[in-house]
Each structure stands twice: as C-alpha cells, then as structure tokens.
C-alpha cells in the first residue's frame, strides 16, 4: 500500500473538490477538517463524515476559538453517512449537526446513545439517527464499520463519556483504525491480528486523549503500515499545558525509535490523503 498526501490543499473550495473527485476502485480518499474531523469518499461516491466540527460553537460555550476557518460550511456538507464518536462538542457539533440534518435529509446519522439524546434535543428527527454501541458490525453502503469502546476520560466534571467509540472502517480492501478520542488502552493492542493497515490516531495528550508517544506506540503495536496523527490542530493559541503534544512530528520520531518502517502522513487542513489497497 502506497499512501499519498497532496503537497497543499487545492485552491478550489472543498465542497466542489468533494463533488468532482473521482475515486478509483482500489482507493479511498480522506480530507482533514482539523481536529478529529475527516471526510472519506469511496469509489462508489459514498461520502462518510466522522466527527466534523464546522462551527465555532466551542468559542461561544468555552471561549476557545478556532485556529482557522472551517474548510467546509455546514450548509455545504452532503454526507451519505455521518458518524459522531461521542458527544463532546468538537465531535458532535451543535452548530453543524442540526444544519446538516435539515439541509440534507437523506443523510444517515450514527452515534452513541449519549450523543443521540443531545442531537434529538436540537431537533434532529429520532428516525434519522442510528444508535451505536461498542461491539457492533454494520454495513454503510460500500463501507464496513466495526465499533470498539474508547477510554475517554476528559477529567472534567460533567464531561464524562461512558459510550465513546473507536472505529474500524473497511473500504476498498483496506482496514482503517480510527481512534476518535481515547486514552492509550492496552486492550487495543489485540487488534494487531485484525489486519489494520492504516491508523488515524489522536495525539494531543490532554482531555482524555493519547499523547503523540502513546499514539506512536499504539500504531506500531497495531502493525499499521500508515499512521495519520490527528486532534493536534483545531484551537487558536492552544498550548494545553505541560502534558500536551501538539507537534505531530513527535509521533513520527517515537514511531521510528520503536522500529516502525511504515509511512507517517502529516495531514493538512482541507488537503486530501489518498490511500490505496495496492502499490
């Protein structure tokens, strides 16, 4: 497998690039929205959104502004499927989810029960949402999904997450691990025999997430041939304190020190990542 990342995002707006981009049958293409947000597009044209944060609502609630404009407006989003891994606002965006559900009525939303309750309270019809729990396997068009429990303890009263999820995506012959938000959990090492080829790994190291070194260790233990760090860039003037690891190069350094021989992709906001099941 030979992953490729564009040298820089196209000057065309992302919604137009998503519409025009043709995906070969042995590939899947991902676009980074910042934070833990990604859009995946398949050769059948299926668009899968995971944890899109497209508003600035966290600034309204907590006084923490975005570091950059959203690369896609919520009004432009046209997902076939949209997964939120847990209810925190930068993953289940109250400034975007109701808009997407209203403007794109054919979109199917999937999320854990605690997220579902919040989305319904914002006016998203209950029959549009499929509840997700750990241990499920389901098919979303040409995308296979397996759900795994995450261990996400943000350490803030009222921000507890009891039903957060990690994901395994199966697309075009690829098995892709998507961490969502999780601390390092030794139970995830058991996935080494699952044939994971690509691992998207949170690395910011605070708020109940792996740091860059733990993300590198997990990616190495999974045996993935491609690692993609995420959740290190979303907030303006973010430092996160002494425990934060916001430089994705730390993941690559640790991964190489462990003996990792795979590819480490440094994603760019709005830029595309092309993953292929064959060289």
Helices and strands as residue ranges (DSSP letters): E 4-5, H 14-20, E 27-34, E 37-41, E 47-50, H 57-62, G 74-76, E 81-84, H 97-103, E 108-111, H 113-121, G 126-128, E 129-131, E 137-140, E 143-149, E 165-171, E 174-178, G 186-194, E 198-202, H 212-222, E 226-230, H 249-257, E 263-265, E 272-276
